[in-house]
Amino acid sequence: MSEHALELLSISCTFLSKDDPDQRYTAVADTTLRVKAGEFVSVVGPTGCGKSTLLNVGAGLLQPSSGTVKVFGQTLSGINARAGYMFQSEALMPWRSAIDNVMVGLQYRGVPEAQAREQAGAWLSRVGLSGFGDRYPHQLSGGMRKRVALAQTLVLDPDIILMDEPFSALDIQTRQLMENEVLELWSAKKKAVLFITHDLDEAIAMSDRVVVLSAGPATHPIGEFAIDLPRPRDVAEVRTQPRFVELHTQIWEVLRDEVLKGYAQQLRKAA
């Protein structure tokens, strides 16, 4: 078996322009990104640079214009059945209770009702929501809904976890609690994680490795940094360590100009 859980090899993604069908827009250009089994990798880059596009390619939701995706050494065709995807936006079904939302993936896989409900209840307990299984999404706080979404992803026991800025809408205290919960759950089973974020502090605090993308169009990796902070980590406490500050300075030196380029592009689009 390949040591890499997920490999994006020479990936390019080109789309037709919404304004002019004769024009094409290259979101991602010749990008190679690998995640080892058990490795936690974060990808950072300017807003709109194509981070989520890469995640969708890894999930099999988007076919790249060129390049190859491999999952544990096998070329991916169609949906990545070995991956679980936690989206940035709310993905819970409002008409289903928390436990029914968590068990929906198991039901689609044909797991018997009683077994699916038992597994869903166990995962709600793991994410601190024991006793909240009968609540509907509108009856839960933002942090609770994120915990339900996390349980919904992990109950399927995926070998690869894809996370698209999952905590960006939360307040800072709730966000740090969720980050620590994810690290605790990850350390228990050491799944491969590809984590998309615009928050450099979050990326450093959680990851084994941070990959920096250039500003779009035609985004591509421009830097890669091993995060050699000891584990286990508390995401708030680790920020006070001198090594964290050093890593932040090193990565920001690479990222800063790209963020300014991305900001300038957003201003031009708005003008």
Beta strands, then each sheet from edge to edge (+ up, - down):
strand 1: 4-16
strand 2: 24-36
strand 3: 40-44
strand 4: 66-71
strand 5: 74-75
strand 6: 83-86
strand 7: 160-164
strand 8: 192-196
strand 9: 209-213
strand 10: 221-226
sheet 1: 2+ 1- 4+ 5-
sheet 2: 6+ 7+ 8+ 3+ 9+ 10-
end
